[in-house]
Amino acid sequence: MNLCTNAFHAMEKNGGTLTITLYNQVLLGEDSIGASHMQPDNYVQLSVKDTPKGRCTYSFGRR
């Protein structure tokens, strides 16, 4: 929800596109390389993408 609110505010003045998608994902054993904290199973992947004009580029990492 916060990602969508932030994207809305970034696009409020100059416009842009907010895309929200959900994907069904099946994580197999070999898929978990680099994601050892996740067990093979069925998952839902949420993707939030915005394209505001004049946006700053930020890198979001896990802390």
KEROBA-811004 format. One record per residue (C-alpha): residue number from 1; x, y, z; residue in three letters. Coordinates in nm, 2 decimals, decimal comma. Example, Ala and Ser with C-alpha at 12.3 -4.5 7.8 and 13.67 -1.06 7.14 Angstrom:
// residues 2
[1; [1,23; -0,45; 0,78]; "ala"];
[2; [1,37; -0,11; 0,71]; "ser"];
***
This chain:
// residues 63
[1; [0,00; 0,00; 0,00]; "met"];
[2; [0,28; 0,24; 0,09]; "asn"];
[3; [0,45; 0,17; -0,24]; "leu"];
[4; [0,14; 0,27; -0,43]; "cys"];
[5; [0,09; 0,58; -0,22]; "thr"];
[6; [0,44; 0,69; -0,28]; "asn"];
[7; [0,41; 0,63; -0,65]; "ala"];
[8; [0,09; 0,83; -0,66]; "phe"];
[9; [0,25; 1,13; -0,49]; "his"];
[10; [0,55; 1,11; -0,73]; "ala"];
[11; [0,31; 1,12; -1,03]; "met"];
[12; [0,05; 1,36; -0,89]; "glu"];
[13; [0,19; 1,68; -1,05]; "lys"];
[14; [0,33; 1,56; -1,39]; "asn"];
[15; [0,15; 1,23; -1,45]; "gly"];
[16; [0,27; 0,88; -1,52]; "gly"];
[17; [0,16; 0,52; -1,51]; "thr"];
[18; [0,11; 0,30; -1,20]; "leu"];
[19; [0,11; -0,07; -1,28]; "thr"];
[20; [0,02; -0,33; -1,01]; "ile"];
[21; [0,04; -0,70; -1,10]; "thr"];
[22; [0,02; -1,03; -0,92]; "leu"];
[23; [0,18; -1,35; -1,06]; "tyr"];
[24; [0,15; -1,71; -0,94]; "asn"];
[25; [0,50; -1,84; -0,90]; "gln"];
[26; [0,61; -2,20; -0,83]; "val"];
[27; [0,95; -2,20; -0,66]; "leu"];
[28; [1,14; -2,53; -0,73]; "leu"];
[29; [1,45; -2,64; -0,55]; "gly"];
[30; [1,69; -2,52; -0,82]; "glu"];
[31; [1,51; -2,18; -0,82]; "asp"];
[32; [1,60; -2,11; -0,46]; "ser"];
[33; [1,97; -2,05; -0,53]; "ile"];
[34; [2,04; -1,71; -0,40]; "gly"];
[35; [1,71; -1,72; -0,20]; "ala"];
[36; [1,79; -1,98; 0,05]; "ser"];
[37; [1,54; -1,84; 0,30]; "his"];
[38; [1,26; -1,95; 0,07]; "met"];
[39; [1,14; -2,31; 0,05]; "gln"];
[40; [1,01; -2,47; -0,27]; "pro"];
[41; [0,64; -2,40; -0,28]; "asp"];
[42; [0,36; -2,20; -0,45]; "asn"];
[43; [0,39; -1,82; -0,41]; "tyr"];
[44; [0,23; -1,50; -0,52]; "val"];
[45; [0,46; -1,23; -0,65]; "gln"];
[46; [0,35; -0,87; -0,62]; "leu"];
[47; [0,50; -0,62; -0,86]; "ser"];
[48; [0,45; -0,24; -0,83]; "val"];
[49; [0,59; -0,02; -1,11]; "lys"];
[50; [0,56; 0,35; -1,17]; "asp"];
[51; [0,68; 0,58; -1,45]; "thr"];
[52; [0,65; 0,94; -1,32]; "pro"];
[53; [0,81; 1,20; -1,53]; "lys"];
[54; [1,13; 1,35; -1,38]; "gly"];
[55; [1,16; 1,08; -1,11]; "arg"];
[56; [1,47; 1,03; -0,92]; "cys"];
[57; [1,64; 0,69; -0,94]; "thr"];
[58; [1,65; 0,51; -0,61]; "tyr"];
[59; [1,78; 0,16; -0,52]; "ser"];
[60; [1,58; -0,03; -0,27]; "phe"];
[61; [1,75; -0,31; -0,09]; "gly"];
[62; [1,67; -0,54; 0,20]; "arg"];
[63; [1,81; -0,43; 0,54]; "arg"];
***
